[in-house]
Amino acid sequence: MTVALVAQQQGARRRWRLSWRWVLALILALLFGFVVSTSSRPPEPLAITSASPDGTKAMARLLERFGAPVRAAATPRDGDVALLLADDLDQSERAAIVRWVRSGGTLVVADPTSPLVGADVTGAPAGTRPRPRLLVPGCDDAGVAGVAHLDLGPGGRYDVFASSTTGTSCFVADDGAFMDVSRYGLGTVVSLGSPALFTNARLDAADNSVLVERLLGSGRAVTVLRTEQLPGTGGQGLLDVMDPRVRFGAWQVVVAAVLLALWRGRRFGPVVEEPLPAEVPGSRLVRAVGDLLRLSGDSSAAARTLRGDLRREVADVVGAPIALPVEDLVALLVARTGLPVEQLRDALVDSLVDGDDELVRLARTIEEVHREVTHVR
């Protein structure tokens, strides 16, 4: 009774230690998944798929509601309206866009540092001096119809353009205009002093969304000019476009699968070593039987055993039936191997063997025939 109680207590302690190990493994798996999910790369600024304050996902959804699908690409398609939020284009791409504008395209440039702006930046750089937060149109361009004023946020963090005799200046600040509309060939370039009004943080301020809709929501597709790979534009893998919470769950599934494999593959105690049987070729076994018969003094019986085993093996090699007469088997092997008829008859046809020397000679002949037949195969 005492022995059973001690065994029961030891089993309970063993199960308790095992349970604590699995609990610890589960905690480590959760921590690992949390670290992986929180170490994901932050979204790109001004990305049309980013819901962060400096993203432009809300703008893309707004335009799509007005029938203007939005995509990100380095070059616009014919009939599109192009929007340049941040100029990371190379010279050849800019040249292609200029040709596209001159042939009748409409380009909205919200990066005042881009060479594609249609007017010269004037005054102090953005953010170095306070500028008005609210701006009124002050022009009669059709692109500002319905816009009472813009809200560009505190601090005057936008650039302004010098007045042009060939263009239209709107939203005049103290030393220039926030918006310039210029004609290039058959097309139009609308230059803006900041991309702030397109961002999620400022789109719903004042009449910013109205101006965005007037400039881009004409029912035509909108191409956001970006050469860097944005999430969802096809240049990244599945993990890059996956929501962090989904990625976290996927990592948890992977870790759980590894833990399950470790649990199912566990063993209790060391590996049991089991001796393997020795591999003995069939010809060696038959030769051993023949040696036993030779030792018993019956050389002819040993010869019959050796020849019978050779007949069965060569018949299997050449695809002949086992019951094939030995003379037919000899003729088949002569045609197949080219061995002398006398050698094949000596190795396959049963005959009396006189003494050990004759038995040894026969064994050598059988081995030569066996090697030649299997080599031909």
N, C-alpha and C positions, 0 to 999 in steps of 0.2 A: 504493500500500500504506500509505503514511504517512497519507494523507488518510482512508482507511477506518478506521485505528486511532484517529485523533483523533476521528472521528465516533462510533465505538463508545464511547470514554471519555466523551465529552460525553453520550451517551445514558444511560450508567450513572450519571453524576452527577445527571442530571435525574430518573431513577427513584429514586435515593437520597433526593433532596430531597422528592419526592412521597411516598415511604414515610414519612419523618419527619413530614410534615404530617398524614398520616392517623393515625399513632401518637399524635401530640399531640392531635388531635381526639378520639380514643377515650379518652385519659386525661381530658380535660376533660369528656367525656360521663359517665364513671364518677364523677368528682367531683361533677358536677351532680346525678346521681341519688342519691349518698350524702347530699348536703346536703338534698335534698328529702325523702328518707325519714327523716332524723333530725330534721327540723323539724316533724314532726307533733305535734298537740296531745296532751298527756298525758291519760290516761283520767280521767273524773270520779271523785272519791272516792265510795265506797259504791255504785258502779254495778254492776248485776247482770251486766254483760258484761265487767267489768274483772278481770284476773288479777293486778293489783298487790296489794301487802300490804294496802292500805286499800280494796280492792274487795270485792265480795260474790258473785263468780262461783261460788266453791265452795259457798256457801250455796244458790244457785239450783240447782246440780247435785245437791246432797244432797236437797233437797226434791223435785226431779223424780224421783229414784230411789224416794222414798216415795209417788209418785203424786200430788204436788201441783205442777202446772205454775205457773211464776212469770212474771209480766209486770210492766211498769212503766207506770203510768197515774196520772192525777190523781184519779180517782174509782174506788172498788171496784164490782164487780158484785154482784148479789144472790147469796148463797151463798159468796162469797169470804171469805178471811181477809185483812185489810189490815195492812200493815207500813209504818210511818213511820220511816225511818232518819234523814232530815234534812228538817225542815219548811221547805219553800219555797212552801207553798200560800198562796193569798190568802183573804180573809175569806169570800167566797162558797163557795169550795171546802171550807173548814173547816166551814161551816154545813151543807153537804150531807153531809159525813162524819158530823157529829153526828146528823143525822136518820137516816142509815143505821145508826149504832150503836144508837140508841134503838129502831129497828124490828127489832133482833135481830142486828146484825152484831158481829163480833169485831175489835177494833183493837188492835194491838201498837205502842206508841209507844216508840221507842228514842232519841228526841231530848228530853232533859229540859227544854229551853228552849221546847218547843212548847206553845201554849195548849191542846192536846188531851190533855195528860197528865191522869191521873185523880187525882193527889195533889199536894200542895205540896212543892216542893224545900226541904230543910232543911240546916242545917250550912254549912260553908265550900264555895265553888265547887270544881268538879272541878280537881284538880291543884295546889291551893294548900296542901293539907296531906296527909300520907301517910295512906292508908287501906289496909285489909287487901287483899292480892292474891287470896287464896283465900277464898271465901264458901260457907257451907253453907246449905241451904234454910231450916231452922228453921220450916217451916209445913207444913200438910197439904193444900195445894192440889193438885188433880189435874194441873196444868200442870208441876209439878216432880217428878212421880213418876219414879224412877230416876236422879235427879240427886244425886250425892253432894256435889260442890262445883263452883264456878265458878272459872276463872282469868281475872281481868280485867287481868293484866299489872302491871308494877311502877309505882310512883308514885301509886297511888290516883286515877287519872284518870277518875273517874266520880262522878256525883251520887247522892244518896240522898234518899228521900222520908220525910216525917213520917208516923208511924203514924196510921191512920184507923180510926174505930169502925165505918164502913160498908164497909170493904174488907179485903183480906187482904195482910199485909206478909210478904215472903219475902226471904231473904238479908240478914239484919240486919247492918249495919256498926255502928261505934261511936256514931253520932248519927242513925241512920235506917235505912231498908231500901232495897236496890238495886232491888227489884221490888215493885210494888203492883198488886193486882188489884181493880178496882172495877166495880160494876154500874151501868149507865146504861139505864134503861128495860128493854127486853128484851135488850139487848146487854151486852158486856163490853169494858172498856178495861184493857189490861195495860201498865203504865208501867215502863220500864227506865231506869236511870241513865246508860246509855252504849250506843252501837251497837257497841262493840268486839268483843263475842262473836260478831257476825255477820260480821266481816271475815275475809278469807282468812288473815291472820296469826294470828288467835286462835281460829278455828273448831275446830281440832283439839286445843286445849289443854283439859286436864281433861275435864269433862262439858259443855262449852259446846255442842257439837253435839247432845247429848242434849236440852238445854233448848230449842234451836232447833227440833228435831223435835217436841218436846211442844207447843210453842206454835203452830207453823205447819204441821207435817206431818200434818194430820188427814185427808188425802185430798182436801181441798177446794183449789181454786185459790188462789194467793197473789197479791195485788196490792201491789206496792211503790209507795207513793204518792210520785211525783215529777212535777213539772210541767216541769222543764227537760228538754231533749231529750237522751236518753242514746243512745249508739251502739247501733244495732239496734232502736230503738223507732219508726222510720219517719219521723222528722222531719229526717233528714239525707240527703245524697247518697251516691253510691256510694263516692267517695274517702274519706268520713268513716268508713265502716264497713269499709273495706278494710284488711287486715293491712299493716303498714309494709313488710314484705318484698315483698308482692305489688305495693304501690304503687311501690316501688323498681324492680321489674322492668318495670312498665308505663311508667314514665318512661324507662327504658333503651330500650324498644322505640320510644317516640316519638322519642327523640333519634337512634336508629339509622335510623329512617325518614327523618328530616330529612337526616341525613348521606348516606344513599343517594340521596335526591332531588338533593342538591347534586352528588354524584359523577356521577350519570347526566346531569345537566343541564349539566355543564361543557363548555366549548368551548376549542379551541386556536386562539389568535389572535383578532383583532378580528372584529366582525360584517361579513360581506360585503354591501356595499350593491349592490343590483341595480336598475337603472332599470325602472320599470313602463311598460307600453305605454299610450299615450294613449287615453282612452276617448272614442270618437266615436259619437254617436247615429246610428242607421241612416238617418234622414232627411237628416242632413248628408252622409253618405257618398253617398247617391243624388243629392243636389243637386250634390255635387262632380263625380260622373260626368256629370250633365247639363251642368254648366258646361264640362267638357272637350269634350263633344259640340258644345256651342254654339260653342266656340272653333274647332272644326273646320269650322263652317259648316253642320252638319246639325241644324237646329232640330227637325225632325220626329222624328229618332231620339232626341234628348234628351227630347222630350215623351213618346215611347213608354216610355222607361225610367222616367220619373217616374210615369206613370200605372200602369204594371205594378207598380211597388213599392207604390203606394197601394192597388191592388186586393188584393194579397197581404196587406197589413197590416190593412186594414179587414175582410177576410173572416175573418182570425184573431180580430179583436176581437169581431165579432158571432157567431162560431161557425159561419160558413158554409163550405162546401167551396171549395177554391181553384178547382176546375173549374166553379164555378157561372157560368152565362152572365151577362155584364155587365149586361144589362137587368134580370135578376132580382135582381142585387146592388143595382142602383139602387133598385128598388122596395122591397127590404128596408130599405135605409138611409133611404128617405123615411119609411117607417112607424116606424122606430126613432128617428130624429133630428129629423124634421120639417123638414129642409133642402129648399130648392127643387129640383125635379126637374132644371131646367136647369143649376143649379150642379153637381149630382152627375154629370149626364151629361158636362158639360164637363170634370170632373176625372177621370172614370173611363173614358169611351169614347174610343178612339183616333181621332184625326183629324189632318189636316195642320195644321202650325203655320207661319205665314209670318213669319219674321224674329225678331229677338231680343226686340223689345218684346212680341210675342205670347207668346213663351216665358216671359218674366218674369211676365206676367199669369197664365199658367197655373200657374206655380210658386206664386204667391200663393194662387190658388184651391185648389190641392192642399193647401197648408199649412193653410188655413182648414178644409177638410173633415177633414183628419187630426186637427186639434185638437178639432173638434166631436165626432167619432166616439169618440176616446179619452176625452174628457170624459164622454160619455154612459156609457161603460163604467165 
